Amino acid sequence: MTIRILITDDHQLFREGIANLLSASPQIEIVGQAENGQQAIEKAKQLKPDIVIMDLSLPVINGVDATRILRKEVPATKVLVLSMHADKNYIKEALEAGAFGYLFKDCTYDQLIEAINTVYQGKKYLSNKITEVLIHDYLNRDEEIQDKSPELSERESEILRLIAEGKSTREIADLLFISVKTVGTHKQHVLEKLNLQSTAGLIKYAIRKGIVSIG
């Protein structure tokens, strides 16, 4: 089994360093090098490598766009991103463009070989550091969603508090000098905004948010 690789990076010293490093492996053949995204596309069409090792910060055509084009025009060739960019947006864009793997340039030789073998087999590869970045982003977004409460008007918030305190619709109407029907309308709006189905649900929500306390 020989894995044919095209190396794409705009720094010649880095390209040659990776080429020399990988050439030491009997299972790897370096079929070419490219210094920008346009060259990577042209050489991939010509050489049909198994894998393109792709930097993201490239002149002419950047690595993300080059990956997207390769996925469409040379679908048998898989892209393995080797980048210094640790920002989640770079990672997401590369994966959405069709990259099969992503790892940082500070990876070890063994990690790079593992990534190459994994991608060659048609499997996705993310280094531990990449996985941590994505998980951290996911958890942060999940917390933001949970913490983001629907916006209630001042009157709706007041009615929610009174309901949670155990007041009846008539008592709330008398306290706020509004009709029973108006109380019911506000209550329905609160239920819809909070995506709740019942008075019990409103009470639980109010307790959880600290609007009212137990005992």
C-alpha positions as CSV (number, residue, x, y, z in Angstrom):
1,M,0.0,0.0,0.0
2,T,1.4,3.3,-1.1
3,I,-0.3,6.6,-0.1
4,R,0.3,9.3,-2.7
5,I,0.4,12.8,-1.2
6,L,0.4,16.3,-2.5
7,I,1.7,18.9,0.0
8,T,0.3,22.4,-0.2
9,D,1.7,25.3,1.8
10,D,3.0,28.8,0.9
11,H,6.2,28.3,2.9
12,Q,8.8,26.4,0.9
13,L,10.9,25.4,3.9
14,F,7.8,24.0,5.7
15,R,6.7,22.1,2.5
16,E,10.1,20.6,2.0
17,G,10.4,19.7,5.7
18,I,7.1,17.8,5.6
19,A,8.1,16.1,2.4
20,N,11.4,14.9,3.7
21,L,9.8,13.8,7.0
22,L,7.1,11.8,5.2
23,S,9.4,10.4,2.6
24,A,11.0,8.4,5.4
25,S,7.9,6.2,5.6
26,P,7.9,3.4,3.0
27,Q,4.1,3.6,2.7
28,I,4.1,7.2,1.5
29,E,5.0,8.7,-1.8
30,I,5.2,12.5,-2.2
31,V,3.9,13.1,-5.7
32,G,4.1,16.9,-5.7
33,Q,4.1,20.2,-3.9
34,A,2.0,23.4,-4.3
35,E,2.4,26.9,-2.9
36,N,-1.1,28.2,-3.3
37,G,-4.7,26.9,-3.6
38,Q,-4.8,27.3,-7.4
39,Q,-1.7,25.2,-7.8
40,A,-3.1,22.6,-5.5
41,I,-6.3,22.2,-7.6
42,E,-4.3,22.0,-10.9
43,K,-1.8,19.5,-9.6
44,A,-4.5,17.4,-7.9
45,K,-6.4,17.1,-11.2
46,Q,-3.2,16.1,-13.0
47,L,-1.6,13.8,-10.4
48,K,-4.7,12.4,-8.7
49,P,-3.1,12.0,-5.3
50,D,-4.8,10.1,-2.5
51,I,-4.4,12.9,-0.1
52,V,-3.7,16.7,-0.3
53,I,-2.1,18.0,2.9
54,M,-3.6,21.5,2.9
55,D,-2.7,24.7,4.7
56,L,-5.5,27.2,5.1
57,S,-3.7,30.6,4.7
58,L,-2.8,30.4,1.0
59,P,-2.5,33.0,-1.7
60,V,-4.5,33.1,-4.9
61,I,-7.1,30.6,-3.6
62,N,-7.3,30.0,0.2
63,G,-7.3,26.5,1.7
64,V,-11.0,26.4,2.5
65,D,-12.1,27.4,-1.0
66,A,-9.5,25.0,-2.6
67,T,-10.8,22.2,-0.4
68,R,-14.4,22.9,-1.6
69,I,-13.3,22.9,-5.2
70,L,-11.3,19.7,-4.8
71,R,-14.2,17.9,-3.2
72,K,-16.3,18.7,-6.3
73,E,-13.8,18.3,-9.1
74,V,-11.4,15.6,-7.7
75,P,-13.7,13.7,-5.3
76,A,-11.4,10.7,-4.9
77,T,-8.7,12.9,-3.4
78,K,-9.1,13.6,0.3
79,V,-8.0,16.8,2.0
80,L,-6.1,16.7,5.3
81,V,-5.8,20.2,6.8
82,L,-2.5,21.0,8.5
83,S,-2.8,24.5,9.9
84,M,-1.7,26.8,12.7
85,H,-5.2,28.2,13.0
86,A,-6.9,27.0,16.3
87,D,-10.0,29.2,15.9
88,K,-13.2,27.2,15.8
89,N,-14.4,29.1,12.8
90,Y,-11.5,28.0,10.7
91,I,-12.0,24.4,11.8
92,K,-15.8,24.5,11.0
93,E,-15.3,26.1,7.6
94,A,-12.6,23.5,6.6
95,L,-14.8,20.6,7.7
96,E,-17.9,22.0,6.0
97,A,-15.9,22.5,2.8
98,G,-15.1,18.8,2.8
99,A,-11.8,18.3,4.6
100,F,-11.5,14.7,6.0
101,G,-9.1,15.7,8.8
102,Y,-7.7,18.6,10.7
103,L,-4.7,18.9,12.9
104,F,-2.3,21.7,14.0
105,K,1.2,22.3,12.8
106,D,2.6,21.6,16.2
107,C,1.5,17.9,15.9
108,T,4.0,15.1,16.3
109,Y,5.2,12.9,13.4
110,D,3.2,10.0,14.8
111,Q,0.0,12.1,14.9
112,L,0.6,13.1,11.3
113,I,1.1,9.5,10.2
114,E,-2.0,8.5,12.1
115,A,-4.0,11.2,10.4
116,I,-2.8,10.3,7.0
117,N,-3.7,6.6,7.5
118,T,-7.1,7.4,8.9
119,V,-8.0,9.8,6.1
120,Y,-6.7,7.3,3.5
121,Q,-9.1,4.8,4.8
122,G,-12.0,7.2,4.2
123,K,-12.5,8.1,7.9
124,K,-12.6,11.5,9.5
125,Y,-9.6,12.5,11.7
126,L,-9.6,15.2,14.3
127,S,-6.6,15.6,16.7
128,N,-7.4,15.7,20.4
129,K,-6.7,19.5,20.4
130,I,-9.2,20.0,17.6
131,T,-11.8,17.9,19.4
132,E,-11.4,20.0,22.6
133,V,-11.9,23.2,20.6
134,L,-15.1,21.9,19.1
135,I,-16.5,20.5,22.3
136,H,-15.7,23.7,24.2
137,D,-17.5,25.7,21.5
138,Y,-20.5,23.3,21.6
139,L,-20.8,23.5,25.4
140,N,-20.6,27.3,25.4
141,R,-23.3,27.5,22.8
142,D,-25.5,25.1,24.8
143,E,-25.1,27.2,27.9
144,E,-25.9,30.4,25.9
145,I,-29.1,28.7,24.7
146,Q,-30.1,27.6,28.1
147,D,-29.4,30.9,29.7
148,K,-31.2,32.9,27.1
149,S,-34.7,33.4,28.5
150,P,-37.6,34.7,26.3
151,E,-38.3,38.4,26.8
152,L,-41.5,39.0,28.7
153,S,-43.1,42.4,29.0
154,E,-43.3,44.1,32.4
155,R,-47.0,43.1,32.7
156,E,-46.4,39.5,31.6
157,S,-43.6,39.2,34.2
158,E,-45.9,40.6,36.9
159,I,-48.6,38.1,36.0
160,L,-46.1,35.2,36.0
161,R,-45.0,36.2,39.5
162,L,-48.5,36.4,40.8
163,I,-49.5,33.0,39.2
164,A,-46.4,31.5,40.8
165,E,-47.4,32.9,44.2
166,G,-50.7,31.0,43.9
167,K,-53.0,33.9,43.1
168,S,-56.1,33.0,41.1
169,T,-57.1,34.7,37.8
170,R,-59.7,36.8,39.7
171,E,-57.3,37.8,42.4
172,I,-54.7,38.9,39.8
173,A,-57.4,40.9,37.9
174,D,-58.4,42.7,41.1
175,L,-54.8,43.4,42.1
176,L,-53.8,44.8,38.7
177,F,-57.2,46.5,38.0
178,I,-57.7,44.7,34.8
179,S,-60.3,42.2,33.5
180,V,-60.2,38.5,34.0
181,K,-60.1,38.1,30.2
182,T,-57.0,40.4,30.0
183,V,-55.3,38.3,32.7
184,G,-56.1,35.1,30.6
185,T,-54.7,36.7,27.5
186,H,-51.4,37.7,29.2
187,K,-51.2,34.2,30.7
188,Q,-51.5,32.6,27.3
189,H,-48.8,34.9,25.9
190,V,-46.5,33.9,28.7
191,L,-47.2,30.2,28.1
192,E,-46.4,30.6,24.4
193,K,-43.3,32.6,24.9
194,L,-41.9,30.1,27.4
195,N,-43.1,27.1,25.4
196,L,-45.0,25.8,28.4
197,Q,-48.4,24.0,28.6
198,S,-49.8,24.6,32.0
199,T,-50.0,26.7,35.2
200,A,-47.8,24.0,36.9
201,G,-45.2,24.6,34.2
202,L,-45.3,28.3,34.9
203,I,-44.8,27.8,38.6
204,K,-41.8,25.5,38.0
205,Y,-40.3,28.0,35.6
206,A,-40.7,30.8,38.1
207,I,-39.1,28.8,40.9
208,R,-36.2,27.7,38.7
209,K,-35.5,31.3,37.6
210,G,-35.7,32.6,41.2
211,I,-38.8,34.7,40.4
212,V,-40.4,33.2,43.5
213,S,-39.0,31.0,46.3
214,I,-40.4,27.9,48.0
215,G,-41.5,28.2,51.6
